């Protein structure tokens, strides 16, 4: 990933677990392998077809560690001044306890405020960015925002004003959203929208507190690591010395990084290129060209004698009575057969 033309403010982060800190309902209690959405019920005082205002913001776009979280927050348009009086500000200008307190304020007003977050797992972020057909972080951010707005409208919310903290050129992004949501009479996409519009600031709080909670309570899918790995991540940004040290200390030279890391980031590729081991897959006969994998699964009794011999050579499932020894590499990795043919 390149963060050129984008200013990143690294923040101090304490991801140690506190027994006294209450967790937001948008966190997770399982390993974050797949992205998910958390959505609150509609505000209890929201009337049918009542016009609403909605804000969108994100947290964790630049870090090499952990999820990127998109948040939306909405309330009746007639109540936007009441929401502004609750004291919201851009989450990046607030201390952690101030953000936590403001989310408590949001949660204490289910009559007035509805909100959702989309938590994008590091694995999904990396898989998206490494697809054969180009799909960059901006496209992922746009699609996530569009998904959250669509889901809000589908739930019965009558959106009339939408404010979005921009990703990429604001004019182009705004026209895109206006074309997708013609029923919304006012869409504003702006730089620093989280410091200009209280509804975007509220969305920023939802996103940032959720991301912090997921990182603070990160559950490693690699079970042997969960109780034996340092959680001194730093801010998670590639330029943070603490993050750099953590990445260096927790890279396996063969398998790379745990699932908390976005392996599509240039930081990871550089580390693997410099310190990783080159893996060469052995071939029983280096001079013999290996057949296409699809050829090995043809129906029995078909094909040439040469192809039949190749199937026998490369198959580990020759017969139940006399199974062929598994390649040493697979034995060393303790891999098991998925299916017998």
One Martini backbone bead per residue (centre of mass of N, CA, C, O) as a GRO file, in nm:
protein
  341
    1UNK     BB    1   0.097   0.034   0.020
    2UNK     BB    2   0.019   0.377  -0.050
    3UNK     BB    3   0.056   0.714   0.125
    4UNK     BB    4   0.044   0.914  -0.079
    5UNK     BB    5  -0.102   1.224  -0.028
    6UNK     BB    6  -0.117   1.134   0.286
    7UNK     BB    7  -0.198   1.226   0.606
    8UNK     BB    8  -0.061   1.085   0.907
    9UNK     BB    9  -0.178   1.048   1.240
   10UNK     BB   10  -0.011   0.942   1.496
   11UNK     BB   11  -0.116   0.748   1.774
   12UNK     BB   12  -0.148   0.679   2.082
   13UNK     BB   13  -0.156   0.336   2.210
   14UNK     BB   14  -0.358   0.127   2.436
   15UNK     BB   15  -0.390  -0.243   2.423
   16UNK     BB   16  -0.452  -0.302   2.700
   17UNK     BB   17  -0.621  -0.488   2.933
   18UNK     BB   18  -0.916  -0.386   3.103
   19UNK     BB   19  -1.136  -0.473   3.357
   20UNK     BB   20  -1.298  -0.178   3.361
   21UNK     BB   21  -1.356  -0.191   3.064
   22UNK     BB   22  -1.605  -0.143   2.856
   23UNK     BB   23  -1.764  -0.294   2.595
   24UNK     BB   24  -1.863  -0.276   2.291
   25UNK     BB   25  -2.106  -0.425   2.084
   26UNK     BB   26  -1.902  -0.410   1.815
   27UNK     BB   27  -1.740  -0.628   1.889
   28UNK     BB   28  -1.536  -0.930   1.938
   29UNK     BB   29  -1.511  -1.303   2.036
   30UNK     BB   30  -1.356  -1.369   1.769
   31UNK     BB   31  -1.180  -1.435   1.515
   32UNK     BB   32  -1.077  -1.206   1.254
   33UNK     BB   33  -1.150  -1.336   0.931
   34UNK     BB   34  -1.422  -1.177   0.893
   35UNK     BB   35  -1.628  -0.959   0.799
   36UNK     BB   36  -1.848  -0.718   0.972
   37UNK     BB   37  -2.179  -0.616   1.102
   38UNK     BB   38  -2.302  -0.355   1.308
   39UNK     BB   39  -2.648  -0.300   1.433
   40UNK     BB   40  -2.883  -0.101   1.532
   41UNK     BB   41  -3.162  -0.007   1.615
   42UNK     BB   42  -3.399   0.191   1.576
   43UNK     BB   43  -3.509   0.462   1.682
   44UNK     BB   44  -3.773   0.488   1.901
   45UNK     BB   45  -3.868   0.796   1.794
   46UNK     BB   46  -3.897   0.707   1.509
   47UNK     BB   47  -4.076   0.795   1.243
   48UNK     BB   48  -4.246   0.744   0.979
   49UNK     BB   49  -4.069   0.909   0.728
   50UNK     BB   50  -3.857   1.045   0.877
   51UNK     BB   51  -3.620   1.267   0.848
   52UNK     BB   52  -3.264   1.217   0.784
   53UNK     BB   53  -2.930   1.213   0.917
   54UNK     BB   54  -2.593   1.127   0.785
   55UNK     BB   55  -2.278   0.977   0.883
   56UNK     BB   56  -1.927   0.927   0.764
   57UNK     BB   57  -1.657   0.712   0.889
   58UNK     BB   58  -1.314   0.628   0.976
   59UNK     BB   59  -1.085   0.360   1.096
   60UNK     BB   60  -0.775   0.238   0.994
   61UNK     BB   61  -0.639   0.289   0.707
   62UNK     BB   62  -0.306   0.293   0.755
   63UNK     BB   63  -0.257   0.049   0.905
   64UNK     BB   64  -0.095  -0.278   0.933
   65UNK     BB   65  -0.294  -0.323   1.173
   66UNK     BB   66  -0.581  -0.448   1.156
   67UNK     BB   67  -0.869  -0.296   1.115
   68UNK     BB   68  -1.116  -0.149   0.919
   69UNK     BB   69  -1.352   0.114   1.011
   70UNK     BB   70  -1.691   0.175   0.944
   71UNK     BB   71  -1.910   0.456   1.016
   72UNK     BB   72  -2.251   0.520   1.119
   73UNK     BB   73  -2.476   0.805   1.174
   74UNK     BB   74  -2.817   0.875   1.296
   75UNK     BB   75  -3.092   1.119   1.267
   76UNK     BB   76  -3.312   1.338   1.294
   77UNK     BB   77  -3.317   1.635   1.134
   78UNK     BB   78  -3.468   1.793   1.374
   79UNK     BB   79  -3.209   1.682   1.582
   80UNK     BB   80  -2.917   1.798   1.511
   81UNK     BB   81  -2.876   2.003   1.744
   82UNK     BB   82  -2.897   1.802   1.975
   83UNK     BB   83  -2.651   1.638   1.886
   84UNK     BB   84  -2.442   1.873   1.897
   85UNK     BB   85  -2.480   1.914   2.217
   86UNK     BB   86  -2.312   1.641   2.298
   87UNK     BB   87  -1.994   1.690   2.198
   88UNK     BB   88  -1.874   1.634   1.924
   89UNK     BB   89  -1.568   1.501   1.776
   90UNK     BB   90  -1.293   1.428   1.646
   91UNK     BB   91  -1.141   1.136   1.739
   92UNK     BB   92  -0.833   1.234   1.688
   93UNK     BB   93  -0.869   1.474   1.922
   94UNK     BB   94  -0.905   1.244   2.127
   95UNK     BB   95  -0.913   1.067   2.391
   96UNK     BB   96  -0.990   0.757   2.479
   97UNK     BB   97  -1.190   0.825   2.714
   98UNK     BB   98  -1.355   1.028   2.544
   99UNK     BB   99  -1.457   0.829   2.335
  100UNK     BB  100  -1.594   0.632   2.526
  101UNK     BB  101  -1.793   0.841   2.646
  102UNK     BB  102  -1.935   0.911   2.374
  103UNK     BB  103  -2.046   0.629   2.321
  104UNK     BB  104  -2.219   0.628   2.573
  105UNK     BB  105  -2.398   0.856   2.478
  106UNK     BB  106  -2.508   0.719   2.228
  107UNK     BB  107  -2.621   0.463   2.387
  108UNK     BB  108  -2.817   0.655   2.571
  109UNK     BB  109  -2.974   0.731   2.269
  110UNK     BB  110  -3.207   0.531   2.127
  111UNK     BB  111  -3.419   0.760   2.054
  112UNK     BB  112  -3.209   0.928   1.847
  113UNK     BB  113  -2.981   0.699   1.776
  114UNK     BB  114  -2.815   0.549   1.501
  115UNK     BB  115  -2.585   0.263   1.428
  116UNK     BB  116  -2.287   0.158   1.236
  117UNK     BB  117  -2.052  -0.112   1.155
  118UNK     BB  118  -1.765  -0.194   0.950
  119UNK     BB  119  -1.551  -0.478   0.979
  120UNK     BB  120  -1.234  -0.505   0.837
  121UNK     BB  121  -1.034  -0.745   0.775
  122UNK     BB  122  -0.711  -0.802   0.707
  123UNK     BB  123  -0.766  -1.033   0.507
  124UNK     BB  124  -0.972  -0.884   0.323
  125UNK     BB  125  -0.795  -0.650   0.248
  126UNK     BB  126  -0.566  -0.813   0.115
  127UNK     BB  127  -0.734  -0.975  -0.089
  128UNK     BB  128  -0.841  -0.727  -0.241
  129UNK     BB  129  -0.554  -0.595  -0.317
  130UNK     BB  130  -0.451  -0.893  -0.457
  131UNK     BB  131  -0.606  -0.899  -0.690
  132UNK     BB  132  -0.599  -0.930  -1.021
  133UNK     BB  133  -0.811  -0.726  -1.011
  134UNK     BB  134  -0.811  -0.412  -0.943
  135UNK     BB  135  -0.838  -0.326  -0.574
  136UNK     BB  136  -0.843  -0.069  -0.384
  137UNK     BB  137  -0.887   0.113  -0.098
  138UNK     BB  138  -1.088   0.314  -0.217
  139UNK     BB  139  -1.291   0.109  -0.326
  140UNK     BB  140  -1.347  -0.024  -0.055
  141UNK     BB  141  -1.450   0.231   0.086
  142UNK     BB  142  -1.684   0.294  -0.101
  143UNK     BB  143  -1.836   0.021  -0.077
  144UNK     BB  144  -1.882   0.039   0.228
  145UNK     BB  145  -2.046   0.297   0.233
  146UNK     BB  146  -2.269   0.203   0.042
  147UNK     BB  147  -2.362  -0.035   0.212
  148UNK     BB  148  -2.449   0.125   0.467
  149UNK     BB  149  -2.658   0.305   0.327
  150UNK     BB  150  -2.836   0.084   0.207
  151UNK     BB  151  -2.906  -0.057   0.477
  152UNK     BB  152  -3.046   0.187   0.602
  153UNK     BB  153  -3.268   0.221   0.393
  154UNK     BB  154  -3.375  -0.079   0.411
  155UNK     BB  155  -3.471  -0.034   0.723
  156UNK     BB  156  -3.647   0.264   0.685
  157UNK     BB  157  -3.473   0.506   0.635
  158UNK     BB  158  -3.514   0.862   0.569
  159UNK     BB  159  -3.289   0.991   0.370
  160UNK     BB  160  -3.166   1.348   0.312
  161UNK     BB  161  -2.878   1.353   0.463
  162UNK     BB  162  -2.521   1.334   0.364
  163UNK     BB  163  -2.203   1.281   0.535
  164UNK     BB  164  -1.857   1.271   0.409
  165UNK     BB  165  -1.547   1.149   0.445
  166UNK     BB  166  -1.308   1.156   0.231
  167UNK     BB  167  -1.204   0.950  -0.059
  168UNK     BB  168  -1.050   1.132  -0.234
  169UNK     BB  169  -1.207   1.311  -0.452
  170UNK     BB  170  -1.491   1.478  -0.359
  171UNK     BB  171  -1.643   1.535  -0.623
  172UNK     BB  172  -1.649   1.247  -0.743
  173UNK     BB  173  -1.775   1.106  -0.498
  174UNK     BB  174  -2.037   1.273  -0.484
  175UNK     BB  175  -2.147   1.197  -0.766
  176UNK     BB  176  -2.163   0.898  -0.712
  177UNK     BB  177  -2.371   0.914  -0.477
  178UNK     BB  178  -2.592   1.073  -0.625
  179UNK     BB  179  -2.643   0.844  -0.837
  180UNK     BB  180  -2.719   0.616  -0.614
  181UNK     BB  181  -2.894   0.853  -0.427
  182UNK     BB  182  -3.166   1.027  -0.528
  183UNK     BB  183  -3.338   1.050  -0.250
  184UNK     BB  184  -3.104   1.225  -0.164
  185UNK     BB  185  -3.092   1.574  -0.141
  186UNK     BB  186  -2.811   1.570   0.044
  187UNK     BB  187  -2.461   1.561  -0.052
  188UNK     BB  188  -2.153   1.556   0.145
  189UNK     BB  189  -1.813   1.577   0.037
  190UNK     BB  190  -1.533   1.607   0.270
  191UNK     BB  191  -1.281   1.744   0.412
  192UNK     BB  192  -1.289   1.714   0.743
  193UNK     BB  193  -1.587   1.628   0.831
  194UNK     BB  194  -1.530   1.543   1.135
  195UNK     BB  195  -1.488   1.872   1.208
  196UNK     BB  196  -1.776   1.994   1.079
  197UNK     BB  197  -1.974   1.740   1.149
  198UNK     BB  198  -2.135   1.589   1.404
  199UNK     BB  199  -2.233   1.327   1.254
  200UNK     BB  200  -1.941   1.245   1.176
  201UNK     BB  201  -1.819   1.243   1.456
  202UNK     BB  202  -1.998   1.014   1.560
  203UNK     BB  203  -1.897   0.804   1.354
  204UNK     BB  204  -1.601   0.819   1.443
  205UNK     BB  205  -1.645   0.703   1.724
  206UNK     BB  206  -1.758   0.427   1.645
  207UNK     BB  207  -1.508   0.337   1.481
  208UNK     BB  208  -1.272   0.382   1.684
  209UNK     BB  209  -1.373   0.217   1.930
  210UNK     BB  210  -1.399  -0.048   1.779
  211UNK     BB  211  -1.106  -0.082   1.689
  212UNK     BB  212  -0.976  -0.069   1.968
  213UNK     BB  213  -1.124  -0.316   2.081
  214UNK     BB  214  -1.028  -0.531   1.881
  215UNK     BB  215  -0.724  -0.494   1.950
  216UNK     BB  216  -0.730  -0.528   2.259
  217UNK     BB  217  -0.904  -0.821   2.194
  218UNK     BB  218  -0.728  -0.994   2.033
  219UNK     BB  219  -0.776  -1.296   1.838
  220UNK     BB  220  -0.590  -1.554   1.760
  221UNK     BB  221  -0.599  -1.805   1.528
  222UNK     BB  222  -0.320  -1.867   1.646
  223UNK     BB  223  -0.332  -2.028   1.934
  224UNK     BB  224  -0.023  -2.037   2.021
  225UNK     BB  225  -0.013  -1.704   2.041
  226UNK     BB  226  -0.223  -1.572   2.236
  227UNK     BB  227  -0.021  -1.618   2.514
  228UNK     BB  228   0.286  -1.549   2.346
  229UNK     BB  229   0.229  -1.246   2.257
  230UNK     BB  230   0.282  -0.937   2.192
  231UNK     BB  231   0.086  -0.611   2.247
  232UNK     BB  232   0.310  -0.402   2.136
  233UNK     BB  233   0.203  -0.223   1.866
  234UNK     BB  234   0.113   0.048   1.893
  235UNK     BB  235  -0.055   0.216   1.636
  236UNK     BB  236   0.008   0.047   1.343
  237UNK     BB  237   0.194   0.219   1.196
  238UNK     BB  238   0.467   0.190   0.990
  239UNK     BB  239   0.630   0.444   1.140
  240UNK     BB  240   0.620   0.304   1.405
  241UNK     BB  241   0.852   0.179   1.616
  242UNK     BB  242   0.674  -0.033   1.762
  243UNK     BB  243   0.563  -0.166   1.507
  244UNK     BB  244   0.832  -0.245   1.382
  245UNK     BB  245   0.923  -0.428   1.615
  246UNK     BB  246   0.687  -0.624   1.605
  247UNK     BB  247   0.725  -0.722   1.314
  248UNK     BB  248   1.014  -0.830   1.353
  249UNK     BB  249   0.941  -1.034   1.600
  250UNK     BB  250   0.665  -1.168   1.423
  251UNK     BB  251   0.828  -1.317   1.192
  252UNK     BB  252   0.800  -1.573   0.980
  253UNK     BB  253   1.017  -1.693   0.735
  254UNK     BB  254   0.773  -1.868   0.599
  255UNK     BB  255   0.464  -1.765   0.703
  256UNK     BB  256   0.504  -1.488   0.838
  257UNK     BB  257   0.207  -1.360   0.957
  258UNK     BB  258  -0.032  -1.290   1.137
  259UNK     BB  259  -0.381  -1.205   1.105
  260UNK     BB  260  -0.333  -0.893   1.196
  261UNK     BB  261  -0.194  -0.859   0.922
  262UNK     BB  262  -0.138  -0.662   0.632
  263UNK     BB  263   0.010  -0.825   0.362
  264UNK     BB  264  -0.026  -0.580   0.137
  265UNK     BB  265   0.184  -0.423   0.260
  266UNK     BB  266   0.494  -0.298   0.195
  267UNK     BB  267   0.621  -0.361   0.469
  268UNK     BB  268   0.590  -0.670   0.446
  269UNK     BB  269   0.734  -0.726   0.181
  270UNK     BB  270   1.008  -0.617   0.267
  271UNK     BB  271   1.056  -0.812   0.506
  272UNK     BB  272   1.032  -1.076   0.342
  273UNK     BB  273   1.258  -1.012   0.137
  274UNK     BB  274   1.486  -0.979   0.364
  275UNK     BB  275   1.394  -1.239   0.587
  276UNK     BB  276   1.288  -1.447   0.416
  277UNK     BB  277   1.217  -1.759   0.283
  278UNK     BB  278   1.275  -1.967   0.026
  279UNK     BB  279   1.032  -2.162  -0.146
  280UNK     BB  280   1.074  -2.497  -0.270
  281UNK     BB  281   0.912  -2.717  -0.473
  282UNK     BB  282   0.925  -3.038  -0.505
  283UNK     BB  283   1.041  -3.281  -0.754
  284UNK     BB  284   1.076  -3.601  -0.841
  285UNK     BB  285   1.117  -3.490  -1.154
  286UNK     BB  286   1.285  -3.232  -1.294
  287UNK     BB  287   1.270  -3.333  -1.610
  288UNK     BB  288   0.959  -3.351  -1.558
  289UNK     BB  289   0.674  -3.248  -1.663
  290UNK     BB  290   0.400  -3.126  -1.524
  291UNK     BB  291   0.085  -3.169  -1.516
  292UNK     BB  292  -0.211  -3.074  -1.523
  293UNK     BB  293  -0.426  -3.083  -1.265
  294UNK     BB  294  -0.685  -3.173  -1.429
  295UNK     BB  295  -0.559  -3.447  -1.536
  296UNK     BB  296  -0.565  -3.602  -1.248
  297UNK     BB  297  -0.914  -3.604  -1.255
  298UNK     BB  298  -0.989  -3.811  -1.435
  299UNK     BB  299  -1.130  -4.070  -1.551
  300UNK     BB  300  -1.115  -4.381  -1.531
  301UNK     BB  301  -0.986  -4.521  -1.837
  302UNK     BB  302  -0.862  -4.262  -1.939
  303UNK     BB  303  -0.646  -4.204  -2.168
  304UNK     BB  304  -0.326  -4.246  -2.162
  305UNK     BB  305  -0.064  -4.420  -2.046
  306UNK     BB  306   0.099  -4.172  -1.964
  307UNK     BB  307  -0.124  -4.039  -1.789
  308UNK     BB  308  -0.158  -4.272  -1.595
  309UNK     BB  309   0.132  -4.256  -1.486
  310UNK     BB  310   0.106  -3.964  -1.378
  311UNK     BB  311  -0.117  -4.017  -1.178
  312UNK     BB  312   0.046  -4.216  -1.012
  313UNK     BB  313   0.287  -4.029  -0.943
  314UNK     BB  314   0.096  -3.783  -0.806
  315UNK     BB  315  -0.052  -3.974  -0.630
  316UNK     BB  316  -0.187  -4.047  -0.280
  317UNK     BB  317  -0.450  -4.251  -0.389
  318UNK     BB  318  -0.417  -4.547  -0.504
  319UNK     BB  319  -0.507  -4.721  -0.236
  320UNK     BB  320  -0.626  -4.869   0.046
  321UNK     BB  321  -0.429  -5.116   0.053
  322UNK     BB  322  -0.187  -4.925  -0.108
  323UNK     BB  323  -0.069  -4.662   0.001
  324UNK     BB  324   0.091  -4.386  -0.078
  325UNK     BB  325   0.337  -4.208   0.010
  326UNK     BB  326   0.383  -3.915   0.144
  327UNK     BB  327   0.518  -3.640   0.115
  328UNK     BB  328   0.744  -3.500   0.323
  329UNK     BB  329   0.633  -3.214   0.337
  330UNK     BB  330   0.346  -3.294   0.437
  331UNK     BB  331   0.443  -3.433   0.691
  332UNK     BB  332   0.589  -3.188   0.822
  333UNK     BB  333   0.307  -3.011   0.812
  334UNK     BB  334   0.058  -3.189   0.899
  335UNK     BB  335  -0.116  -3.269   0.660
  336UNK     BB  336  -0.442  -3.336   0.551
  337UNK     BB  337  -0.679  -3.494   0.402
  338UNK     BB  338  -0.979  -3.393   0.260
  339UNK     BB  339  -1.006  -3.617   0.024
  340UNK     BB  340  -1.121  -3.909  -0.129
  341UNK     BB  341  -1.114  -4.061  -0.465
   0.00000   0.00000   0.00000
